[in-house]
Amino acid sequence: MPPFFYFYTRMKSKLPQITTSIFSKMTLLAKKHSAINLSQGFPDFPMNPELIRLIESGVKKNIHQYCPSSGHNGLLEQINVLLYNSYQRNINIRDELLITAGATQAIFTAIQAIVHPGDEVIILDPSYDCYLAPIELSKGVPIRIPLNKEFLPDWTNIKKHITPKTKLIITNNPHNPSGRVWNEDDMKQLGLLLDENPKLHLLSDEVYEYITFEKKHLSAHLYESLRSKSIIISSFGKTLHVTGWKIGYMVADKSIMDEIKKIHQYMVFSVNSLCQHVIYEYLKNNSLQNIGSLYQKKRDLFRDGLEKSRFNILPCDGTYFQTLDYSKISKKTDLEFAEELTEKYGVASIPVSVFSEKDKHKNMLRFCFAKQDDTIRKATNLLCKI
């Protein structure tokens, strides 16, 4: 076949800049060198025994066909109870709530539904990598604004980037990768920003909402002024440490949700029925309020184990990630140092620069402490030898 034929028939990529993710790369590197993998954000400890019991019971029941597209009716009702108990919010479960195939699908679907060609979308860096692709596939314009040195929003800089074309701002609180949690003034400034810009909407990524420590998580659900213009996204995968189940949900005003559901029905139509049923049964008799204390013990174990290390341990208010500054150890880039740490010292992490368009947070690595205690101890012992 002539070379020119291949040139004219090869597939043209819609996302030419996307390559193998850093998460896959670091995981493969960890396997190659038999390193402790603290890179990818997933727990390695057993799931709740009650969930196992409910799966074993549920698999024998007639619950294996399609759920309604919006979600299992019982689960929708239990989420409404959860929202009221957590945030004193009542919603219309038929019009304002949607079960999704994980939070990533929720984010993708929401952006596809509301972002039109030429619309500008503000992303606060460092940011979760799944925000960018759906914006570009919608032919929107991502506007990436760095958080300040403490990984909190710089409202003066954000306001400077608002234009008549700004359609959406994406927030992530509690924040991945830094583990920071917003304060009351940040939420007030966010509310003012939406009030001052009638066309602006909020996509609030709150997948770590129940994993907070000394500082209380302030959800967009708590602020009535935010609700009508917000899409709020949650994750049972994160909350119940069953990431492989891929069950999330989102809440939005009916006018927004109607458009989201149009996309959702052609993307997945409905979500895993067995997992929805199990979570419904679990929520009827179990609280989520102890999730934070479980991870706080692991955070403290990780931080305590690093007290004698040469790393600078940065604040961690929530999530199951800890950011470490290595500037006193090495002058290498964070990608180079992450690779060295994996190959030479046996601990895999994620370089923080990959979460940003511009490297505003240098010499930092993200570590996941959602691991068994022995794993955490082994990892910190290795890190203290550097």
N, C-alpha and C positions, 0 to 999 in steps of 0.2 A: 504494500500500500504506500503510495507516494507520501512524503512528509507533509506536503502542503494540505493533504486531505485531513490529516490529524489536526493540523493547525486550525482549520475552519470548522471542525466538528467536535472538538473537545468541549467539555462542560464549562460554562462560564459561571464562576462562583458569585453568589450574592453576598458572601461574607469572606472576601479574599484575605482579610487580615487575620482571620481566625485560624489558629494552628492547634497542635496538641496542648491541652490545658496544663498549667503548672501543677495542678493537683495530681493529674495522671503521671506527669513526669516525675514528681517527687516520690509518689507511691512506688513507681517502677524502680527508681533509684534506691529506695529503702529496701525493696525486695532483693535487689541485686547485691546489696552490701549487708543484708540481714540486720538492718537498722531498726530501731524502735520508731514506728510511724506516728508522729504527732503532727503530721501535715494535714491530712484530710479531716474534716469535721464530722466524725461519726464515733459513737461510743463503742467500746470493745467489751463491755460488761453485759451480763445477761439481762433480758427484758423482765419486766415485772411478772412474777408468777401468776398473778391474777389475769393478766392478758393472755398468758399461755393457756390457762384453764378455760377462758372464754373462747379462744380459738378452737380448742379441742371440742368444746360443746357446740360451737357454732357451725363447725364443718359438717356436722351430722344433720343440720337443719336445712330446710328448703329456702335458703337465702343466697343462692348462687346465680340468680339471673340479674338482669339489669335493675339497678336502682333508678328512681326518677332522676332526670338530668340534673336537677338542683341539689340532689342528695337524699340520703335516707331520712325519712320523715322524723323518726325518733331522734336521730342524731342532730337534725336541725333544731328540734325542740330543746335538746340538752345543751346545745351551744348557746341558745338564747338564755337559758338558765345560767350558764357559765358567764356570759357577758354581763348579766345583771349582777351576779355575785362578785365579779371582778371589777366591774366598771360602772355599775348602777345604770346600765343602758338596756332598754327594751327595744327590740326591732321586730319588724314584720318578716317572719322567716320565709314567706313565700316570695316576697318582692326584694328583700335586701340581703339575702344570705345565699352563698353558693359553696358547695363542697368541690374541691379541686384535686387533681392528681399531683399533690405536693404544692409547696409555695412557689416553686419555679414556674409551674404551669399557670398558677394564678397571676404571677407577675407578667408573664408573656401574654396571656390572654387579655389582661387589663390594658396593657400598653397597645396591643393590636386594636383593641376596641375604641380607644379614645384618641390616639395620636394619628393625625393626618399628615400628608406630605407638607413639609415646611414648618410644622409645629416644632417649637423648641422645648426640650425637656432638660431640666436641671438635675444633674447627678452630683452628689457630694462625695468627693474622693478622700480617702480610699473607699472603694465601693465594691459590692458583690458583682462578679463578672457577668451575671445573667441580665443585668439591666440594659447593657449596650445593644446587644443583638436585636431584640424586638423593636427598639427605637429605629435602628437602621433599616430593618426589614419593613417598617411602616413608613420609611422615607422621612422620618422625623430628623431633627437636628439635635444631637446631644451636646449639652453645655456643661462641661465638667469643671466644677469649682472645688478647690481643695478645702478641707476642714483646717482648723487652726492647729497649732503645735500640740494642743491637748486633745486633738481629734474631736473637737466640738465645733458647731457651725459658726462661721464668721458672717454675721447677718449683714454687716455693712457691705461686704463683698458680694454676698448673694443678691442684695437689692440692686446693686450696680448692673447685674446681668439680666434683670427682668426687662423684657421688651413686650410690645403688643403681640408678638408671636409666641410668647412663653405659655405653654398649655399645661405643663405638669412639672411638679417638683417631687423627686423620689427621696424619701428619708428612710433611714435604717436605725431603729432605736428599740432595744439595745444594739450596739454597733459591732458589726463584723468588718474588719479584723481587730479593732482596738479594744473591744469590750467596754466602751464607755456608754454611759446613760445620760440622756438629756435632763436638764433641770427645768424648774418652773418658768424661768425667764425665757429659755429656748422655746418652750411651747407657746408662751405668750407672743414671742416674736413671729413664730410660725403662723399663729392666728391672725396677727396684724397683716402679714404678707398676703394671706389669702383674702382678707377683707379689702385690702387696697388694690387688689388685682382681680377683678370679677371673672376673668377668663381662666385664671390659674386654678388647677386642681392638685390634690395631694395623693400620692401613692405612698402609704405608710407601711413599710416592711417591718413587722413586729414579731418575727418568727421566734425570737428568744425572749418573749414577753414574760414568761414564768421563770426564767433563769436570771434572776438578779439577786444582789447581795445586800450590802449596807444601804445603797441608794434605791429607793422605790422607782419602779418603771412607771413613767407617765405616758399612758396610751392616748392616742388621738381619740379613742372612744370616750374619754373622760370629758371632752370639751365639746359642748353642744354646738359651738360656733364653727367647729371643724367638720362636723358630721356630714352635712349636705354636700360637701365638695371633696370628700375623702373616699379612697379605696383602702381599706385596712386589711392586711394580709397576715394570717397566722398559720402555724404548722404543728399538727399533732406529731409528726415525725420527730421534730426537735423536742417538743414538750414531753412526750412519752418515751423518748430515746428509742424510737423504732423508725429510723430514717428510711429504711428500705420499703416501708409500707407506702410511702409517697401519698400521704393524706394531708391536705391543707384545706383552708377555707378563707373566704373573703367576705367582707361586709361593705356595702355601698348603698347609697340612696337609689331608689327605684329607677330614676331617670338615667343613672349611670349603669346600674346592674342590668337593665334591659338590653343595653348594647353589649355588655360583657357576655351575657348568656347567648347572644347570637353567635359569637365567636366560639364560645365553649362547646356548644352543641355539635359543631363541625370539627372541633379539635379532638375531644375525647368522648363527647356525649354524656357519659356517666362514669363514675369512679368505682373502683374495687368494692364490690358489695359486701364481701365477708369482712374486710377490715372496717368498713363503715359500721357494720352491725356490732362488731366487737367493741369498737370505741364507744358506741352508743350505750352498750350494756355496762361498760367500765365507768362511764361518767355518771350513770345513775346512782352509783354507790361509792364513788371515790372522788377525793378532792385533788386539785392540782397545786395546792398551795405549798406543798412540801418539796416541790421540785428544786426550788432555789437552794434550800438547805443541803440537799444531796450534792449539788455541784459546788456549793461554797466550801464544803469539806475538801473536795478535790482541788479546788483553786488554792485553798490555804496550804494543802499538802505540797502542791507544786511550788508555790511561792516560798514556803518555809525551807524546802529542799534546796532552793537556789540562793539562800541568804549569804552563803560563803562563796558564791560564784563571782565571776568578774562581770556578769551581765547587770545592766540597769533594769530593774523590774518596774515596768510602767503600771499605772493604775488600771484596775480591772473591776468594773462595777457590775458586769453581767456577761451573758453568753458563756460558752465553755472554751473561750480562747484567751490566751495570755500573750501580750506583746512584750518582747525583750529587745532592749537597745544593746548592741554589741560594739559600740564605737570605741570602747576602751580595750577591746580585744584585737580588732582587725580593721584595716583600711580597705578591705575588699568590698565589692558591691554586695548587696544583700543576696543576689542570685548566686554569686560565686561563693559567698560564705555559707549559704544554705547547702550547696553541693558539698563543700568541704566538711561541714558539720555531719552530713550524712555518711560520706565516704570514710572520713578519718576518725570520727568520734561516735558514730553509730546512732545518731538521733536526727530524724527528718522533720523539717519545718517548712513553712511557706514564706518566701520573701515578701515583705509588705508592699514593695514597689509595684508588684503585678496588679494591685488593686487600684492603681492610679494611672491617669494619662501622663502626668508629669511627676517626677520623683521629688515630692515635697517632704516625705517622711523617710529619711535615709537611715541606713544602718540599723534596720529593724527586722525582726523575724516574728512570725505568728506561730504559736504552739497550741495544740488542742489538748486540754487536760480531761476530756471526757473518756477517761481510761480507768482500768482497774488500778487500785492503789499500788500494787507491786510494780506495775508498768510505770507509774509516775515516779516511784522511788528509784527505779533503775535508770530512768531517763535523767532525773536531776543529778544522780550520782555521776553519770557520764558528763553532763554539762558542767559540773563543778571541777572537772579535771582539765578543762580548757584554760 
